[in-house]
Each structure stands twice: as structure tokens, then as C-alpha cells.
């Protein structure tokens, strides 16, 4: 496993503790390593530094991780998430433990876990029709006006439904613990390449969502003449006009995360973060010890 020597830290700019922790890490582990620091809002300033970066550490919540992933994934740079948020489904270390525990990761002991991403493109031929990537979800939703919209949803050329409500979210397995979960959707194995289509606040009793295989192709088209927006991971936004189709695929792009625990421990962490555990319970692995 590699020992990481060129490391960037992306921290939440509005959390004073995040900046302090970033400085503490660079000070303690500066020997033999090169460091750069940026907030989630100044990532555009470190383009040259990214060329030699072999690890990105994020300090904040899941939103900070998403911003770090968006610059790391295209360059195949792994991400290590330090949690200062409320839940932190994607994070690996709690902030209070980071200074002491992070050396284990820097020395190359962690496994690398791949999380697959979605790609979305607005109508081919449109001038700004570049693809956007998302680790969590792609959302087609109503704009500022409090009016319902109709979204035609086509899967592999077959019309699935026309949802009438606030919009439609297409979620990765990683994103199934985010917006999709808040909408009542299922939690998927985080390393799955399948993805989920879920309507947002539909106004009729319609199918609650579908899970699609990785090769599927989804086309979302707003049919109502109201403002609508395409959003990727909640911070990359583009306006949508009526009749403009958005094509969404799982195109093989992925984000890499450093992990200490085995993959199955995701489910224990999930129940702990959601407060689902009652009392003490020993797992099969613990009982065999």
C-alpha cells in the first residue's frame, strides 16, 4: 500500500474548528510530506497542486466530502473524510480522534473503497451540455416557484412514469443515505453500481421508486412550463427549460475512499448513526472471539 506524501486538506470554511484541525494535522505530520490547504469554496485556486496530490483529506460534513470528491475523482485521488458534521455517512474518522489516528492512514495501511458515480447530460446539442458527475444524486426539481412540475421518466427507452410533484431524484448507492433516505427510499450497499429513481413529494399515489441495474439509462424531461433545475450533489446547479431531456447513466466513474473497517461494518455504522440500536448486542464475529 502507498505511503501518502503529497496531501491536500479541504476544510469547511465556516467552521473555525475545521481550519484549526487542518493546521494541527499539517504541523504534526509535516516531516517528509508536502501539504496544501483549501476551503470548499477556494478549490479553484489549487489546480496546480492537484497534479502531484496523492491524497485529499476533508474536514467537515458530507457536503465537504462531496466537494473534495468532485476534484479528486477525475484524478483518481483517494479521499479520507474527517467528520465535524451531524451524521457523516461518508466520513471515516471523527474530528476528536483525527490527530492521533490519521498516521495509520498516511502510512498506507487502509484499504481503498470505490463508490460509483452518476453522469448527467442536458439535451445533446445544447451549448452548455457538458456532463456533470455526482457521487450522491442527480435531482430534477421545481425552481423557486411553489408549483408542482411534471417529470416524464423513461428507463432504457421505456416510459416508466410521469411524476407530478416536486421532482425526481436519481441516487447512487452512496446517495441512498442522503436525500433518497429522507424521501423514504431504501439504503443500498454502498459499493453497489446499481442506482435508484425516486419521486419527490408526488401528488398522487404512484410507484414509490425503482432500483435500476448499472447499465440502465434514465431520461428525465420536465413537461410543465415552470422553472426547473438540474442539481448534482446539491451544489452544482443548472437551469432546465420545458422539454429539455436530462440523460443519466452510471458511466463507470467512481470516487475512492480510505477505509479501516471491513465492508460489512457499514451496516453497523449505519444503525449507530441513525440511532437504530437498542441496548448492547454482540455480532457473530464478536461471539466467536
N, C-alpha and C positions, 0 to 999 in steps of 0.2 A: 504494500500500500504506500502511496506517496506521502512524503512529509511536506507540509504546505509552508512555503517560504514567501510568496508574494500574495498578500492578503488585503482585501478591502473590507471596510465596515460601512454598512448603510444603516443609519440610525434615524429614529423618529425625531424630526426637528423640533417638535413642540413638547417633547418630554425631556426635561432637564436631566433626569437620571439616566436617560439613554446616552446622551452625549458624555456624561461623566464616566459611565461604564466603558464606553468606547475608548476614552483616553486611558483608563486604568488598564485595559487589555493591551493596548499598544505599548504602554510603559513596561508592564511586567514581562511581555514576551517579545520585546524589541530585538534581542540578541539574535543575529543570524537571519532576521526576517525583514522584509520591506512591507510597509503598511500605507494605506491611504484611507481617508475618512470622507464620507459624504452623507448628507441628509437625503431623505427620499425625494426632496424637491430640487436637489443640486446634482443629480446623477448625470445630467448632460455635460457637466464640467470634467468628468473623469474618463472620457473616451480613450485617451492615450494610455491611461493607467490600466484599462481593462485588457489591453493587448498582452500584458505579461501576468495578469492575475490568475492564480490557480485556486483561490477560494474566496467566497464572499460570505461574511458574517452579517446577519441582520439583527438589529436590536430594536424591538418594538412589538407590535402585534402582527396579526396575519396580513394586514394591509401593507406593512413594511416589507414582509417577506415577499408579497406579490410584486412589489416594485423592484426588489432585488432580483427576483426570478426573471423579470422581463429583460434585464440587461445580461443576466447570466446564461439563460437557456441557449440563446443563439451562439454562444461562445463555448458551450459545454463546460461551464464553470460550476462546480458544486456549491450548494448553499447550506449554511448552518444557521438555524434560527434560534435566537435568544429571546425568550418571551417576557415582555413587560405589559402585555395586554390582559384582557379578562379571561379569555379561554385559550387561544393559541393552539389550534388543532394541528398546524403545520410546524410548530416550533419544536425544538429538541431539548433545550436547556432553559431552566428558569433563571431569571436575572440574578437572583441571590446566590446562585451556585456557579455562575459563569466564570468568574476569575479563577476559581480553584479547579474546575472541571475541564476547561477548554483545552488545556495542554494535551489531554488524551486524544482529542480530535486533531489538533495541529500536528501531532506526531504520526498521523496516518493510520490510526487503529480502527477507524469507523468503516462500516460497510456503506456502499452508495446505493441509495434507493431511487428508482426512476418513477416519476409521476408524469403521466401523459397529458398533453395539452390539446386544445381545440384551435382550429383556424377558421376565421370567418372572413368572407369577402362580400362586399356590396356589389350589386349588379355589374357584371362584366361590361367594359366599355366606359364606365363612369371614370372621370378624370382622377378621382381620389379613391380608386377601387383597390388599393393595396390591401393585402391580407393583414389581419390583426390576430395575434395569438392570445390565448387565455389559459391560465392554469386552473382557475376556479370555474368561471362560467361566461357564456355569451348571453346577453339579455336584449330582447327587442321589446320595448315598453313604451307606454304613453309618455308624452312630453309634459310640459308644465301645466297644461290644461287638465282639469279634473274631469275628463271624459273617457269613457271606455273606447277601446280600439278593437278591431277585428284583425286577427293574425292567421292567415292561411298557413298551415303546417303540412309540408309534403316530405315524405320519407322515401328515398330511393325511387322517386318518380310516382309514388302512390300517395294520394291525398289522405292524410290521417284525420285531420280535423280543422275547422275554422274556429279558433278560440275567441270568445268575446269577453273581454275583461281588461286587466291592466297590462297584459302582455304575455310573453313566453320566455322562460329561461331554459337554456341548454347547458347542462352541467357536466363537468368531468367527474371521475370518481373522487378526486380531491375536493372538488367543489360541492360534493354531496353533503358535506358537513357545514356548508355555508348557507347561502340564500335558499338553496333547494330544501335543506333540512328545515329552515324556518317556514317553508311553504307546506311542510308535512310530507316531504319526499323521503325515500329510503336512504340509508347510509350504505355506500358501496365500498368494497375492498379498495384501499387507496392505490394499489398498483394495477388495478384493472384498466384495460384500454377501452372498455365499454363506456357509454355515456347516456345521459338522462335528459328527456324532454319533459318539462313541467309547466303547465299554465299558471299564470299569476292572477289570483282573485277572479276566477271566471264567474260569470253571472248566470250560468245555467249549470245544471247537473251534467257534467261532461267527464270523460275519462280523466283520471287524476294525474296521468303521466305515463310515459313508457321508457323502458331501458333498451337501448339500441346497441348492436354489436359494433365493433371498431371500424368496420368497413362501410358503415352506413353514411348516407349523405342527406342532410336536412336542409330544406329550403323554407325560410320564413318570409312571408310577404304581408305588409300592412295594407289592408283593404280600405280602411276608414280614412277619410280626408281630415285627419287631425295630426298635430305634431307627434312625432315618434322619434326614438333614439335607439341606436345600437350602442351597447355598453359592453366592454371587455374587462372583466375583473373589477368592475366598479369604478374605474378611473380613466379608462380610455374610451371616450365618447365620440360618436359621430351622428349627425342628424340623418334621419331617414325620411324620404318622400313616399307618398302613397304609390303603391305598385312596384316599389324597388325591392327585388328579392335579395335576401341575405343567404348565402350558401355557407353551411357549416359542416366541417369534416374533422375527424381525428386523423391528422395527416402524418403521424409518427414523430412529431416534435415532443420533446419531454424536458422536464426540469429534474435536476439531480440534487438529492439531499444527503447529508451525512447523518448516519444513524448508529446508535449504540445497541439498542434492544433488537431482538428478533422481530420479524414482520408481524407475527401473531399478537404481539403485545399492543398493537394498535387498538385492539378491541377493549382491552383493559383500560388503556389511557382514555379511550372514548367515553366509557361508562363513568370513569372518575371525573372527567371534565364536565360531563353533563349532570353529575350528581345522581347517577342511577344506582350506585352501590348502596346496599343496606347492611351494616354490620361487617364483620370480617368473614372472609371466605378464602380457602386455600385452593389454588389451581391444581390440576393433575400433576404438573411439573413440580410444584411445591410439595405435594403429598408424597412424591416418590423420593425426595431427598432424605 
